[in-house]
Structures are given as C-alpha cells and as structure tokens.
Amino acid sequence: MAFRPVTHVLFDMDGLILNTEDLYTVAFQNIVSQFGKDYTFDLKLKLMGLQTQETTEMIISALDLPMTPEQFIEESKKQFDALFPDAKVMPGAKRLIEHFHNNNVPIGLATSSSKESYDLKVNKHHKELFSLFPYKTFGSSDPDVKNGKPHPDIFLVSANRFPDKPKPDQCLVFEDAVNGVLAAKAAGMQVVMVPDPRVPEHLRADATLVIDTLLDFKPELFGLPPFKS
C-alpha cells in the first residue's frame, strides 16, 4: 500500500501511550461484579474511544445495571483514583514521541479522556513525557468536541490547534481503538492502528497501517524523519 507523506502527528492516549485500557477493564469489572455481570471484551470493543457519558450509558444499558449514570460515574471515579496513578507507558511510545519531538515534527494529543482523568493518569509518573505535547485536546471536557469518536470532531479540533492549521491529509493519527480509527478516517486523515491482539481482523480494515506495537513503526513510510540506526 502507498502511504501519503504527512507533516503533523496526532496521538490517542488510552491503550496507545498508556496501558489505561487494561485499567478501565479492571475498574468497570469491579463495578459490574457487584451485580453478577461481566464486562466482556465484545462490549469493551464498542466503547473504546467514546466519551465518558456515552460509555456510562452504554454499559448501564448493555448490562441492565440498577444504577443511574451519575452513580456509575461516581463509582468509576473511586476505581480510577486507585488505579490510574500507576499507569504504565506502552512499548515504543516514549521512543516515538521523543523522536518526533527531537526532529521538530509537530505533535498533538487527541484523547477522549477528560482533563481530570488525564491528570490522574499522567501527573504521578509521566508529566515529563506528556510535556512534549504542546497541544492537547480532552474530548470529554472540551466544549469544542461536540461528538465523541467515531465522529471526526476530536481530530479536526486537534489539528486546528496547530498554529499552521494543517489540512486533514497532512495529519497522521495513531490509535488503538476501532472507534478511533473510524474517527480519523472520517476526518480525512491516515491512521496507524496498534490494536489489542483480540481485535478481529475485519475490524482493522479501515486503518491505513496496522502494527503490533509502536516499536514497529517506520516514520519514513509517511515521509517523516527516520530513526537513526
């Protein structure tokens, strides 16, 4: 497949830079276990990349939980407070972000997380790494992001935060979630997918490129500065 050269790069966060998708699974299972329910991977697949309110409503509906969205969010916050501060960086993420930063490739963060959730995940161990992103968009708390993934809003808003306002086809997105891939594609951007191994093949088809980890990415494929050997 031929890839188009790009000038700007946008990163998702959960499950791509940090292992927080695993932590969301633990948190939600802890909540639904109280009602004898299972937070399955099939359900998770539908939710990855969505904003907080949408995620909450879908879990309650899918599992028929006797909770209001407000109660679920309150329970979730208790779980997140315990789990998120010790989130780990995913393989290859630090190397790639630092590579782009050191080679003056404009990079931005485009996460469906709220600012509050981001702070929980980043402030204890990862402030230095995330300080390399001069532009950050938090989908669940940014009024400019009207619709969550798979809608294109977050990537279009994020691209517009760069001072030189690149066109969508000048931007490359890194994503782990199916909804995120669809959002990037809807925005008119190329997207590199680093999926959970359990994501079925047919749900990877919309990605421009699929790799196992960020360690496998070759920047020169998209006209970006290569790693020095």
N, C-alpha and C positions, 0 to 999 in steps of 0.2 A: 504494500500500500504506500502511496506517495503522501507525505505529510507537508503541509504548508508551513513556511517559515513564520515564526511569531516574534514579538518583541517584549511582551508583558506576560506575567505568570500569576495565576490565582490559585491559592491552596484552600481546600476544605481543611477542617481540623480533626474532628472526631473520627477515629478509626483510620485516619490517614497520617497525621502528625503524631497524635497521642492515641494510646490504647483505650480511650474512654468508651468506645463502643462496647468493649468487654465489660466495662464497669456499669454502663447503662443496663446491660443484661442482668448483672448481679442485683442491681438496685431494684429493677422492675420485678424480677422474680421474687425477691424478698417481700415485696408488697403483695403480689398476687397470690403468693403461697398461703397467706392468711385465709384465703377463700378457697383453697384447694385447687387453684388454677395453675396452668403452665404458661410461661412467656416463651413461646416457641420461636424458632428461627424463621419460620414462614411468616409469622406476624411481624417479627423484627424487620424482615426484608421490606415490608410495606411501609414501615415507619422511619427507617434511616433517612436522615436529611430533612425531616419535617420540623416545623416549628413546635414549640412547647405545647401550646394549646391544642393544636391538631393531633399531636402524638397522644396527649392525655385522653382526648375524647375518643380516639380510635381504640385505645387499649380498653377503656371502660366499656365501650360498645362491643368490641370483639369478644371480650371475656365475660361480659354481662356482670360487671362488678357492682356491688351495692355501695358505690361511692359517688360523690359529686366530683366534678373536675377539680374544684378547689381543694377538696380533701386529698385527692390523689397527688396534686402538685405539692401540697404541704408534706405528705409522706415522702414524696420523692426528694424534697429538699433535705430532709433528715438523712436519707440514704446518701445523697450526693455529698453532703458535708463530711460524711465519714470516709467516702471512697475517693472522691476526685482529687484531693490534695496530693495523693501519691501516684497519680497517673504517670505512665512511662512513655518515653519517645519511641515511636515505631522505627524499625530498621531502615536506615538510609535517609530518614527525614532531616536530621541535623546536617548531614553531609551535603544534601541537595540545597537546602535553604542557604547554608553558608556559602556554597559555590555560587549561587545566583547573586547573593549579596556582594561577594568579593569581586564578581565580574560585572557589577553595575547593571544587572538585569532587574528592571522594576518588578517587585513582587507585592502581592496583597493577600490578606486573609479574608476568606468569604465563608463564614461559619453560621449554621442555623442556630447555634447556641446564643443565649442571652449574654450580655456583658457580665452579669453576676455569675453565671455558670463558667464563663471564660476565666474570670478572676480565680475562682475556686480551683480550676484545673491547672492554671499557669503560675500563680503567684508564689507558691512554695518552692518549686524546683526549676521552673522553665522560663522565668522572666527574661533572662539574657537571650535565649533563642528567639522568643517571640518579639523581642525589641527590634529584631532585624526586619520586621514587617512595619513599614511606615504607614501603611493604610490597612485598616481593619474594619470589617463590616459584620455586625452581630444580628443575624436575621430575626431572632426572637425579641429583640428590643430596639430595633432600628425602624423608625416610622417610615423611612423611605422604602423599606422592603415590604410591599403590600401583601405579597403571596409567597408562601414557602416553596421549597423545591417539591415537585418537579417543575414548577413555574420558573421562568428565567430571571425573575426580579433581582435576586441576590447577586448574580454575576454581572448583570447590567449596571446595577448600582455600584458594585465594587470596581468595575472597570472605569466608571465615571469619576471615581475618587482619585485616580492617577491625574497629575496635573496636565499631562498632554492628551488626555481623553482618547485613548486608543480605540479603534473600531473593534467590534467583536472578533473579526477574523484575525486580528493581531494578538489575540489573547489565547493562552493555553491554560486549561484548568486541570488540576489534579484532584481526583475524587476516589472514594472507596464505595460509595453508595449508588445503587441503581437510580434512585430519585435525583441524586446529584448529577449523574451522567446525563439524565434526561433534561435537567435544568440547563446544563452547559450547552447541550445540543440545541435546545430551544432558544438559547441566547445567541446562537450562531458561532459558537466557539468550538475549537477542537478540545478533546478531553482525554486525558490519560487516566485509566481506571486501575486501581490497585485493590481488587475485591477480596473480601473474605473468601477463603477457599470453598466455602459451602454454597456460594452464589452460583446457580446453574448457568451453563454456557449460554442459553438463549437470552438470559437477562444481561449478558455482557456485550451483546451485539451492537449496541448504539455507541459504544466507546470508540474513539479514534485508534487507541492503542491500549492493550491490556497487558499488565506486567504483574509479577508475583509480589515484588517489594520495590520500594523506591531505589534500592541498590541496583536494580536492573535498568534504570532509566538512562538513556543516552541523549544528552541535550542536543547534540549536533543533528539528530534526526529532524529537529524543528528549527534548525538554523541558530541555535543558541550555543554559547561558548562550551566546548567540550571539556571534560575533566582532563587534567594533566596526568599523563601516565607515569 
